[in-house]
Amino acid sequence: MTSRRLSRRQWIWIAAVLAVIAIGVFYALVDPLAAWMPKCPVKMLTGYDCPGCGSQRAVHAMLGGDLAAAWRYNAALIVAIPIIAFLVFARVCYHRFPRLYRASCHPAVPIAILIAIILWTIFRNL
């Protein structure tokens, strides 16, 4: 029986998955409204919501099964999760779906995401 060592890339993926699980457990158990939790520096300095404002509360609400509250806290995060999942899937499966990967890497993709973030920031502060 031969032993197989994990490659550096596999260790990075394992570490990333474990980090996501640990962060998920943390946000499921800890109320982000606690005084010691980090607050948004943009909101503190300007009084305006940044694109990520409310994300901690939204993640906490989603992990608690309250999608309506998560939507109220940060709707862009709810929309972004499937997009991020798609981009990660396209990257992980690039050998199996090369056309999908190439489409996800098109120069228009980051431009569209940037425009959406800018519009979201403007819209939520009106």
C-alpha positions as CSV (number, residue, x, y, z in Angstrom):
1,M,0.0,0.0,0.0
2,T,1.5,3.3,-1.0
3,S,0.9,6.5,0.8
4,R,0.0,9.6,-1.2
5,R,1.1,13.0,0.0
6,L,-1.2,16.0,-0.5
7,S,0.1,18.7,-2.8
8,R,0.5,22.3,-1.8
9,R,-2.6,23.2,-3.8
10,Q,-4.7,20.6,-2.0
11,W,-3.5,21.9,1.4
12,I,-4.5,25.4,0.4
13,W,-8.0,24.2,-0.6
14,I,-8.3,22.3,2.6
15,A,-7.2,25.3,4.6
16,A,-9.6,27.6,2.7
17,V,-12.6,25.2,3.3
18,L,-11.7,24.9,7.0
19,A,-11.4,28.7,7.3
20,V,-14.9,29.2,5.7
21,I,-16.4,26.6,8.0
22,A,-14.7,28.3,11.1
23,I,-15.9,31.7,10.0
24,G,-19.4,30.3,9.4
25,V,-19.5,28.7,12.9
26,F,-18.3,32.0,14.4
27,Y,-20.9,34.1,12.7
28,A,-23.6,31.6,13.5
29,L,-22.8,31.7,17.2
30,V,-21.7,35.3,17.8
31,D,-24.1,38.3,17.5
32,P,-22.4,40.9,15.2
33,L,-24.1,43.7,17.2
34,A,-21.8,42.9,20.2
35,A,-19.8,45.9,21.2
36,W,-16.5,44.3,20.6
37,M,-17.3,43.3,17.0
38,P,-15.6,45.4,14.3
39,K,-17.7,48.3,12.9
40,C,-17.5,49.7,9.4
41,P,-14.8,52.4,9.2
42,V,-16.4,54.1,6.2
43,K,-19.7,54.4,8.1
44,M,-18.0,55.7,11.2
45,L,-16.0,58.3,9.2
46,T,-18.6,59.4,6.6
47,G,-22.0,58.3,7.9
48,Y,-22.6,56.6,4.6
49,D,-23.1,52.9,4.1
50,C,-20.3,51.2,2.1
51,P,-21.2,48.2,-0.2
52,G,-20.4,45.8,2.6
53,C,-22.2,47.5,5.4
54,G,-24.6,45.1,7.1
55,S,-22.7,42.0,5.8
56,Q,-21.9,40.6,9.3
57,R,-25.5,40.9,10.4
58,A,-26.7,39.5,7.0
59,V,-24.4,36.4,7.4
60,H,-25.5,35.9,11.0
61,A,-29.2,36.2,9.9
62,M,-28.7,33.8,6.9
63,L,-27.0,31.2,9.1
64,G,-29.9,31.5,11.5
65,G,-32.3,30.9,8.6
66,D,-33.8,34.4,8.5
67,L,-33.3,35.4,4.8
68,A,-35.7,38.3,5.0
69,A,-33.6,40.0,7.7
70,A,-30.4,39.2,5.8
71,W,-31.9,40.9,2.7
72,R,-32.7,44.0,4.8
73,Y,-29.2,44.1,6.2
74,N,-27.4,43.8,2.9
75,A,-29.3,42.6,-0.2
76,A,-26.2,42.8,-2.4
77,L,-24.5,40.1,-0.3
78,I,-27.5,37.8,-0.9
79,V,-27.2,38.4,-4.7
80,A,-23.4,38.1,-4.6
81,I,-23.3,34.7,-3.0
82,P,-24.5,32.7,-6.0
83,I,-22.3,34.8,-8.3
84,I,-19.2,34.1,-6.1
85,A,-20.2,30.4,-6.1
86,F,-20.4,30.4,-9.9
87,L,-17.0,32.1,-10.2
88,V,-15.4,29.6,-7.8
89,F,-17.1,26.7,-9.6
90,A,-15.8,27.9,-12.9
91,R,-12.3,28.2,-11.5
92,V,-12.2,24.9,-9.7
93,C,-13.7,23.0,-12.7
94,Y,-11.7,24.8,-15.5
95,H,-10.4,21.6,-16.9
96,R,-13.8,20.1,-17.2
97,F,-15.6,23.2,-18.4
98,P,-13.0,25.4,-20.2
99,R,-15.5,27.5,-22.1
100,L,-17.3,28.3,-18.8
101,Y,-14.0,29.3,-17.2
102,R,-13.0,31.5,-20.2
103,A,-16.4,33.2,-20.0
104,S,-16.0,33.8,-16.3
105,C,-12.6,35.4,-16.9
106,H,-13.9,37.7,-19.6
107,P,-12.7,41.3,-19.0
108,A,-16.4,42.5,-18.9
109,V,-17.0,40.4,-15.7
110,P,-15.0,42.5,-13.2
111,I,-16.2,45.7,-14.9
112,A,-19.8,44.6,-14.5
113,I,-19.2,43.7,-10.9
114,L,-17.6,47.1,-10.2
115,I,-20.5,48.9,-11.8
116,A,-23.0,46.9,-9.8
117,I,-21.0,47.7,-6.6
118,I,-21.0,51.4,-7.4
119,L,-24.7,51.5,-8.2
120,W,-25.5,49.5,-5.1
121,T,-23.5,52.0,-3.0
122,I,-25.3,54.9,-4.5
123,F,-28.8,53.3,-4.3
124,R,-28.5,52.3,-0.7
125,N,-27.4,55.8,0.4
126,L,-30.3,57.7,-1.3
